[in-house]
Amino acid sequence: MISPKKNMLLWEQRIDEINKSGMTVKEWCEKNGISKHKYNYWKHKIITMKEKPD
């Protein structure tokens, strides 16, 4: 099982890839076999973590 920290890093990379791909989120998710729900969950989680004061 992947550690939470590695999973967070993986999703940060995926979100960056989506932004650079020129595809819509829906297109990218379909191409990569990832549900849009999972993408939205992780994007929200990452944004929340970055806004959270240390």
mmCIF file of the N, C-alpha and C atoms, coordinates in Angstrom:
data_MODEL
# 
_entry.id   MODEL 
# 
loop_
_atom_site.group_PDB 
_atom_site.id 
_atom_site.type_symbol 
_atom_site.label_atom_id 
_atom_site.label_alt_id 
_atom_site.label_comp_id 
_atom_site.label_asym_id 
_atom_site.label_entity_id 
_atom_site.label_seq_id 
_atom_site.pdbx_PDB_ins_code 
_atom_site.Cartn_x 
_atom_site.Cartn_y 
_atom_site.Cartn_z 
_atom_site.occupancy 
_atom_site.B_iso_or_equiv 
_atom_site.pdbx_formal_charge 
_atom_site.auth_seq_id 
_atom_site.auth_comp_id 
_atom_site.auth_asym_id 
_atom_site.auth_atom_id 
_atom_site.pdbx_PDB_model_num 
ATOM 1   N N  . MET A 1 1  ? 0.842   -1.187 0.000   1.00 0.00 ? 1  MET A N  1 
ATOM 2   C CA . MET A 1 1  ? 0.000   0.000  0.000   1.00 0.00 ? 1  MET A CA 1 
ATOM 3   C C  . MET A 1 1  ? 0.886   1.250  0.000   1.00 0.00 ? 1  MET A C  1 
ATOM 4   N N  . ILE A 1 2  ? 0.468   2.236  -0.731  1.00 0.00 ? 2  ILE A N  1 
ATOM 5   C CA . ILE A 1 2  ? 1.236   3.478  -0.850  1.00 0.00 ? 2  ILE A CA 1 
ATOM 6   C C  . ILE A 1 2  ? 0.994   4.355  0.388   1.00 0.00 ? 2  ILE A C  1 
ATOM 7   N N  . SER A 1 3  ? 2.053   5.005  0.847   1.00 0.00 ? 3  SER A N  1 
ATOM 8   C CA . SER A 1 3  ? 1.932   5.856  2.038   1.00 0.00 ? 3  SER A CA 1 
ATOM 9   C C  . SER A 1 3  ? 1.129   7.115  1.693   1.00 0.00 ? 3  SER A C  1 
ATOM 10  N N  . PRO A 1 4  ? 0.465   7.705  2.681   1.00 0.00 ? 4  PRO A N  1 
ATOM 11  C CA . PRO A 1 4  ? -0.321  8.924  2.426   1.00 0.00 ? 4  PRO A CA 1 
ATOM 12  C C  . PRO A 1 4  ? 0.519   10.054 1.826   1.00 0.00 ? 4  PRO A C  1 
ATOM 13  N N  . LYS A 1 5  ? 1.757   10.181 2.293   1.00 0.00 ? 5  LYS A N  1 
ATOM 14  C CA . LYS A 1 5  ? 2.639   11.237 1.783   1.00 0.00 ? 5  LYS A CA 1 
ATOM 15  C C  . LYS A 1 5  ? 2.962   11.014 0.298   1.00 0.00 ? 5  LYS A C  1 
ATOM 16  N N  . LYS A 1 6  ? 3.248   9.758  -0.061  1.00 0.00 ? 6  LYS A N  1 
ATOM 17  C CA . LYS A 1 6  ? 3.549   9.443  -1.461  1.00 0.00 ? 6  LYS A CA 1 
ATOM 18  C C  . LYS A 1 6  ? 2.313   9.606  -2.331  1.00 0.00 ? 6  LYS A C  1 
ATOM 19  N N  . ASN A 1 7  ? 1.150   9.250  -1.780  1.00 0.00 ? 7  ASN A N  1 
ATOM 20  C CA . ASN A 1 7  ? -0.097  9.403  -2.519  1.00 0.00 ? 7  ASN A CA 1 
ATOM 21  C C  . ASN A 1 7  ? -0.373  10.879 -2.797  1.00 0.00 ? 7  ASN A C  1 
ATOM 22  N N  . MET A 1 8  ? -0.112  11.728 -1.814  1.00 0.00 ? 8  MET A N  1 
ATOM 23  C CA . MET A 1 8  ? -0.294  13.168 -1.978  1.00 0.00 ? 8  MET A CA 1 
ATOM 24  C C  . MET A 1 8  ? 0.634   13.686 -3.077  1.00 0.00 ? 8  MET A C  1 
ATOM 25  N N  . LEU A 1 9  ? 1.883   13.262 -3.056  1.00 0.00 ? 9  LEU A N  1 
ATOM 26  C CA . LEU A 1 9  ? 2.846   13.674 -4.073  1.00 0.00 ? 9  LEU A CA 1 
ATOM 27  C C  . LEU A 1 9  ? 2.417   13.193 -5.456  1.00 0.00 ? 9  LEU A C  1 
ATOM 28  N N  . LEU A 1 10 ? 1.956   11.955 -5.536  1.00 0.00 ? 10 LEU A N  1 
ATOM 29  C CA . LEU A 1 10 ? 1.481   11.395 -6.802  1.00 0.00 ? 10 LEU A CA 1 
ATOM 30  C C  . LEU A 1 10 ? 0.346   12.236 -7.371  1.00 0.00 ? 10 LEU A C  1 
ATOM 31  N N  . TRP A 1 11 ? -0.592  12.614 -6.526  1.00 0.00 ? 11 TRP A N  1 
ATOM 32  C CA . TRP A 1 11 ? -1.726  13.403 -7.001  1.00 0.00 ? 11 TRP A CA 1 
ATOM 33  C C  . TRP A 1 11 ? -1.332  14.837 -7.343  1.00 0.00 ? 11 TRP A C  1 
ATOM 34  N N  . GLU A 1 12 ? -0.377  15.397 -6.644  1.00 0.00 ? 12 GLU A N  1 
ATOM 35  C CA . GLU A 1 12 ? 0.118   16.725 -7.034  1.00 0.00 ? 12 GLU A CA 1 
ATOM 36  C C  . GLU A 1 12 ? 0.715   16.657 -8.434  1.00 0.00 ? 12 GLU A C  1 
ATOM 37  N N  . GLN A 1 13 ? 1.447   15.583 -8.723  1.00 0.00 ? 13 GLN A N  1 
ATOM 38  C CA . GLN A 1 13 ? 2.040   15.400 -10.048 1.00 0.00 ? 13 GLN A CA 1 
ATOM 39  C C  . GLN A 1 13 ? 0.960   15.192 -11.109 1.00 0.00 ? 13 GLN A C  1 
ATOM 40  N N  . ARG A 1 14 ? -0.049  14.402 -10.777 1.00 0.00 ? 14 ARG A N  1 
ATOM 41  C CA . ARG A 1 14 ? -1.144  14.163 -11.728 1.00 0.00 ? 14 ARG A CA 1 
ATOM 42  C C  . ARG A 1 14 ? -1.884  15.455 -12.045 1.00 0.00 ? 14 ARG A C  1 
ATOM 43  N N  . ILE A 1 15 ? -2.171  16.248 -11.030 1.00 0.00 ? 15 ILE A N  1 
ATOM 44  C CA . ILE A 1 15 ? -2.888  17.504 -11.245 1.00 0.00 ? 15 ILE A CA 1 
ATOM 45  C C  . ILE A 1 15 ? -2.054  18.451 -12.102 1.00 0.00 ? 15 ILE A C  1 
ATOM 46  N N  . ASP A 1 16 ? -0.759  18.500 -11.864 1.00 0.00 ? 16 ASP A N  1 
ATOM 47  C CA . ASP A 1 16 ? 0.143   19.309 -12.684 1.00 0.00 ? 16 ASP A CA 1 
ATOM 48  C C  . ASP A 1 16 ? 0.122   18.810 -14.130 1.00 0.00 ? 16 ASP A C  1 
ATOM 49  N N  . GLU A 1 17 ? 0.140   17.495 -14.297 1.00 0.00 ? 17 GLU A N  1 
ATOM 50  C CA . GLU A 1 17 ? 0.099   16.899 -15.636 1.00 0.00 ? 17 GLU A CA 1 
ATOM 51  C C  . GLU A 1 17 ? -1.204  17.259 -16.353 1.00 0.00 ? 17 GLU A C  1 
ATOM 52  N N  . ILE A 1 18 ? -2.316  17.195 -15.636 1.00 0.00 ? 18 ILE A N  1 
ATOM 53  C CA . ILE A 1 18 ? -3.611  17.557 -16.223 1.00 0.00 ? 18 ILE A CA 1 
ATOM 54  C C  . ILE A 1 18 ? -3.583  19.012 -16.686 1.00 0.00 ? 18 ILE A C  1 
ATOM 55  N N  . ASN A 1 19 ? -3.071  19.894 -15.845 1.00 0.00 ? 19 ASN A N  1 
ATOM 56  C CA . ASN A 1 19 ? -3.017  21.319 -16.184 1.00 0.00 ? 19 ASN A CA 1 
ATOM 57  C C  . ASN A 1 19 ? -2.163  21.583 -17.416 1.00 0.00 ? 19 ASN A C  1 
ATOM 58  N N  . LYS A 1 20 ? -1.103  20.821 -17.598 1.00 0.00 ? 20 LYS A N  1 
ATOM 59  C CA . LYS A 1 20 ? -0.195  21.012 -18.729 1.00 0.00 ? 20 LYS A CA 1 
ATOM 60  C C  . LYS A 1 20 ? -0.642  20.273 -19.985 1.00 0.00 ? 20 LYS A C  1 
ATOM 61  N N  . SER A 1 21 ? -1.570  19.335 -19.852 1.00 0.00 ? 21 SER A N  1 
ATOM 62  C CA . SER A 1 21 ? -1.938  18.456 -20.963 1.00 0.00 ? 21 SER A CA 1 
ATOM 63  C C  . SER A 1 21 ? -2.766  19.134 -22.052 1.00 0.00 ? 21 SER A C  1 
ATOM 64  N N  . GLY A 1 22 ? -3.478  20.184 -21.692 1.00 0.00 ? 22 GLY A N  1 
ATOM 65  C CA . GLY A 1 22 ? -4.370  20.815 -22.658 1.00 0.00 ? 22 GLY A CA 1 
ATOM 66  C C  . GLY A 1 22 ? -5.704  20.089 -22.778 1.00 0.00 ? 22 GLY A C  1 
ATOM 67  N N  . MET A 1 23 ? -5.859  18.999 -22.043 1.00 0.00 ? 23 MET A N  1 
ATOM 68  C CA . MET A 1 23 ? -7.112  18.249 -22.046 1.00 0.00 ? 23 MET A CA 1 
ATOM 69  C C  . MET A 1 23 ? -8.007  18.758 -20.926 1.00 0.00 ? 23 MET A C  1 
ATOM 70  N N  . THR A 1 24 ? -9.290  18.459 -21.065 1.00 0.00 ? 24 THR A N  1 
ATOM 71  C CA . THR A 1 24 ? -10.186 18.733 -19.945 1.00 0.00 ? 24 THR A CA 1 
ATOM 72  C C  . THR A 1 24 ? -9.920  17.670 -18.887 1.00 0.00 ? 24 THR A C  1 
ATOM 73  N N  . VAL A 1 25 ? -10.375 17.936 -17.674 1.00 0.00 ? 25 VAL A N  1 
ATOM 74  C CA . VAL A 1 25 ? -10.219 16.961 -16.592 1.00 0.00 ? 25 VAL A CA 1 
ATOM 75  C C  . VAL A 1 25 ? -10.917 15.661 -16.988 1.00 0.00 ? 25 VAL A C  1 
ATOM 76  N N  . LYS A 1 26 ? -12.110 15.784 -17.546 1.00 0.00 ? 26 LYS A N  1 
ATOM 77  C CA . LYS A 1 26 ? -12.878 14.604 -17.957 1.00 0.00 ? 26 LYS A CA 1 
ATOM 78  C C  . LYS A 1 26 ? -12.095 13.775 -18.972 1.00 0.00 ? 26 LYS A C  1 
ATOM 79  N N  . GLU A 1 27 ? -11.532 14.429 -19.984 1.00 0.00 ? 27 GLU A N  1 
ATOM 80  C CA . GLU A 1 27 ? -10.754 13.716 -21.008 1.00 0.00 ? 27 GLU A CA 1 
ATOM 81  C C  . GLU A 1 27 ? -9.547  13.019 -20.390 1.00 0.00 ? 27 GLU A C  1 
ATOM 82  N N  . TRP A 1 28 ? -8.812  13.742 -19.546 1.00 0.00 ? 28 TRP A N  1 
ATOM 83  C CA . TRP A 1 28 ? -7.610  13.172 -18.941 1.00 0.00 ? 28 TRP A CA 1 
ATOM 84  C C  . TRP A 1 28 ? -7.957  11.981 -18.061 1.00 0.00 ? 28 TRP A C  1 
ATOM 85  N N  . CYS A 1 29 ? -8.999  12.130 -17.265 1.00 0.00 ? 29 CYS A N  1 
ATOM 86  C CA . CYS A 1 29 ? -9.404  11.047 -16.365 1.00 0.00 ? 29 CYS A CA 1 
ATOM 87  C C  . CYS A 1 29 ? -9.824  9.810  -17.154 1.00 0.00 ? 29 CYS A C  1 
ATOM 88  N N  . GLU A 1 30 ? -10.603 10.002 -18.216 1.00 0.00 ? 30 GLU A N  1 
ATOM 89  C CA . GLU A 1 30 ? -11.025 8.866  -19.040 1.00 0.00 ? 30 GLU A CA 1 
ATOM 90  C C  . GLU A 1 30 ? -9.820  8.185  -19.683 1.00 0.00 ? 30 GLU A C  1 
ATOM 91  N N  . LYS A 1 31 ? -8.892  8.984  -20.191 1.00 0.00 ? 31 LYS A N  1 
ATOM 92  C CA . LYS A 1 31 ? -7.697  8.436  -20.840 1.00 0.00 ? 31 LYS A CA 1 
ATOM 93  C C  . LYS A 1 31 ? -6.854  7.631  -19.859 1.00 0.00 ? 31 LYS A C  1 
ATOM 94  N N  . ASN A 1 32 ? -6.810  8.054  -18.604 1.00 0.00 ? 32 ASN A N  1 
ATOM 95  C CA . ASN A 1 32 ? -5.951  7.426  -17.605 1.00 0.00 ? 32 ASN A CA 1 
ATOM 96  C C  . ASN A 1 32 ? -6.685  6.482  -16.652 1.00 0.00 ? 32 ASN A C  1 
ATOM 97  N N  . GLY A 1 33 ? -7.967  6.253  -16.915 1.00 0.00 ? 33 GLY A N  1 
ATOM 98  C CA . GLY A 1 33 ? -8.729  5.302  -16.117 1.00 0.00 ? 33 GLY A CA 1 
ATOM 99  C C  . GLY A 1 33 ? -8.924  5.714  -14.667 1.00 0.00 ? 33 GLY A C  1 
ATOM 100 N N  . ILE A 1 34 ? -9.060  7.015  -14.449 1.00 0.00 ? 34 ILE A N  1 
ATOM 101 C CA . ILE A 1 34 ? -9.254  7.548  -13.097 1.00 0.00 ? 34 ILE A CA 1 
ATOM 102 C C  . ILE A 1 34 ? -10.609 8.248  -13.064 1.00 0.00 ? 34 ILE A C  1 
ATOM 103 N N  . SER A 1 35 ? -11.366 8.016  -12.015 1.00 0.00 ? 35 SER A N  1 
ATOM 104 C CA . SER A 1 35 ? -12.685 8.653  -11.934 1.00 0.00 ? 35 SER A CA 1 
ATOM 105 C C  . SER A 1 35 ? -12.529 10.149 -11.650 1.00 0.00 ? 35 SER A C  1 
ATOM 106 N N  . LYS A 1 36 ? -13.456 10.914 -12.208 1.00 0.00 ? 36 LYS A N  1 
ATOM 107 C CA . LYS A 1 36 ? -13.432 12.354 -11.970 1.00 0.00 ? 36 LYS A CA 1 
ATOM 108 C C  . LYS A 1 36 ? -13.677 12.644 -10.484 1.00 0.00 ? 36 LYS A C  1 
ATOM 109 N N  . HIS A 1 37 ? -14.460 11.795 -9.836  1.00 0.00 ? 37 HIS A N  1 
ATOM 110 C CA . HIS A 1 37 ? -14.714 11.942 -8.403  1.00 0.00 ? 37 HIS A CA 1 
ATOM 111 C C  . HIS A 1 37 ? -13.401 11.852 -7.613  1.00 0.00 ? 37 HIS A C  1 
ATOM 112 N N  . LYS A 1 38 ? -12.561 10.889 -7.969  1.00 0.00 ? 38 LYS A N  1 
ATOM 113 C CA . LYS A 1 38 ? -11.273 10.714 -7.278  1.00 0.00 ? 38 LYS A CA 1 
ATOM 114 C C  . LYS A 1 38 ? -10.383 11.941 -7.513  1.00 0.00 ? 38 LYS A C  1 
ATOM 115 N N  . TYR A 1 39 ? -10.375 12.434 -8.747  1.00 0.00 ? 39 TYR A N  1 
ATOM 116 C CA . TYR A 1 39 ? -9.613  13.643 -9.061  1.00 0.00 ? 39 TYR A CA 1 
ATOM 117 C C  . TYR A 1 39 ? -10.085 14.810 -8.191  1.00 0.00 ? 39 TYR A C  1 
ATOM 118 N N  . ASN A 1 40 ? -11.408 15.028 -8.139  1.00 0.00 ? 40 ASN A N  1 
ATOM 119 C CA . ASN A 1 40 ? -11.955 16.142 -7.353  1.00 0.00 ? 40 ASN A CA 1 
ATOM 120 C C  . ASN A 1 40 ? -11.632 15.996 -5.872  1.00 0.00 ? 40 ASN A C  1 
ATOM 121 N N  . TYR A 1 41 ? -11.697 14.768 -5.364  1.00 0.00 ? 41 TYR A N  1 
ATOM 122 C CA . TYR A 1 41 ? -11.368 14.505 -3.964  1.00 0.00 ? 41 TYR A CA 1 
ATOM 123 C C  . TYR A 1 41 ? -9.932  14.935 -3.674  1.00 0.00 ? 41 TYR A C  1 
ATOM 124 N N  . TRP A 1 42 ? -8.998  14.490 -4.503  1.00 0.00 ? 42 TRP A N  1 
ATOM 125 C CA . TRP A 1 42 ? -7.590  14.785 -4.259  1.00 0.00 ? 42 TRP A CA 1 
ATOM 126 C C  . TRP A 1 42 ? -7.249  16.250 -4.495  1.00 0.00 ? 42 TRP A C  1 
ATOM 127 N N  . LYS A 1 43 ? -7.859  16.864 -5.483  1.00 0.00 ? 43 LYS A N  1 
ATOM 128 C CA . LYS A 1 43 ? -7.597  18.288 -5.719  1.00 0.00 ? 43 LYS A CA 1 
ATOM 129 C C  . LYS A 1 43 ? -8.048  19.099 -4.506  1.00 0.00 ? 43 LYS A C  1 
ATOM 130 N N  . HIS A 1 44 ? -9.230  18.798 -3.997  1.00 0.00 ? 44 HIS A N  1 
ATOM 131 C CA . HIS A 1 44 ? -9.732  19.492 -2.806  1.00 0.00 ? 44 HIS A CA 1 
ATOM 132 C C  . HIS A 1 44 ? -8.815  19.241 -1.608  1.00 0.00 ? 44 HIS A C  1 
ATOM 133 N N  . LYS A 1 45 ? -8.395  17.999 -1.431  1.00 0.00 ? 45 LYS A N  1 
ATOM 134 C CA . LYS A 1 45 ? -7.528  17.640 -0.300  1.00 0.00 ? 45 LYS A CA 1 
ATOM 135 C C  . LYS A 1 45 ? -6.193  18.390 -0.376  1.00 0.00 ? 45 LYS A C  1 
ATOM 136 N N  . ILE A 1 46 ? -5.612  18.466 -1.552  1.00 0.00 ? 46 ILE A N  1 
ATOM 137 C CA . ILE A 1 46 ? -4.325  19.149 -1.727  1.00 0.00 ? 46 ILE A CA 1 
ATOM 138 C C  . ILE A 1 46 ? -4.473  20.647 -1.475  1.00 0.00 ? 46 ILE A C  1 
ATOM 139 N N  . ILE A 1 47 ? -5.522  21.243 -2.018  1.00 0.00 ? 47 ILE A N  1 
ATOM 140 C CA . ILE A 1 47 ? -5.748  22.673 -1.797  1.00 0.00 ? 47 ILE A CA 1 
ATOM 141 C C  . ILE A 1 47 ? -5.933  22.957 -0.310  1.00 0.00 ? 47 ILE A C  1 
ATOM 142 N N  . THR A 1 48 ? -6.717  22.128 0.353   1.00 0.00 ? 48 THR A N  1 
ATOM 143 C CA . THR A 1 48 ? -6.961  22.290 1.787   1.00 0.00 ? 48 THR A CA 1 
ATOM 144 C C  . THR A 1 48 ? -5.666  22.172 2.584   1.00 0.00 ? 48 THR A C  1 
ATOM 145 N N  . MET A 1 49 ? -4.837  21.202 2.243   1.00 0.00 ? 49 MET A N  1 
ATOM 146 C CA . MET A 1 49 ? -3.567  21.000 2.958   1.00 0.00 ? 49 MET A CA 1 
ATOM 147 C C  . MET A 1 49 ? -2.619  22.178 2.753   1.00 0.00 ? 49 MET A C  1 
ATOM 148 N N  . LYS A 1 50 ? -2.603  22.738 1.550   1.00 0.00 ? 50 LYS A N  1 
ATOM 149 C CA . LYS A 1 50 ? -1.704  23.859 1.273   1.00 0.00 ? 50 LYS A CA 1 
ATOM 150 C C  . LYS A 1 50 ? -2.160  25.137 1.969   1.00 0.00 ? 50 LYS A C  1 
ATOM 151 N N  . GLU A 1 51 ? -3.461  25.275 2.177   1.00 0.00 ? 51 GLU A N  1 
ATOM 152 C CA . GLU A 1 51 ? -3.993  26.468 2.844   1.00 0.00 ? 51 GLU A CA 1 
ATOM 153 C C  . GLU A 1 51 ? -3.902  26.364 4.358   1.00 0.00 ? 51 GLU A C  1 
ATOM 154 N N  . LYS A 1 52 ? -3.745  25.150 4.852   1.00 0.00 ? 52 LYS A N  1 
ATOM 155 C CA . LYS A 1 52 ? -3.706  24.898 6.293   1.00 0.00 ? 52 LYS A CA 1 
ATOM 156 C C  . LYS A 1 52 ? -2.402  25.452 6.878   1.00 0.00 ? 52 LYS A C  1 
ATOM 157 N N  . PRO A 1 53 ? -2.504  26.312 7.890   1.00 0.00 ? 53 PRO A N  1 
ATOM 158 C CA . PRO A 1 53 ? -1.269  26.833 8.498   1.00 0.00 ? 53 PRO A CA 1 
ATOM 159 C C  . PRO A 1 53 ? -0.523  25.730 9.251   1.00 0.00 ? 53 PRO A C  1 
ATOM 160 N N  . ASP A 1 54 ? 0.787   25.825 9.239   1.00 0.00 ? 54 ASP A N  1 
ATOM 161 C CA . ASP A 1 54 ? 1.623   24.819 9.926   1.00 0.00 ? 54 ASP A CA 1 
ATOM 162 C C  . ASP A 1 54 ? 1.601   24.977 11.415  1.00 0.00 ? 54 ASP A C  1 
# 
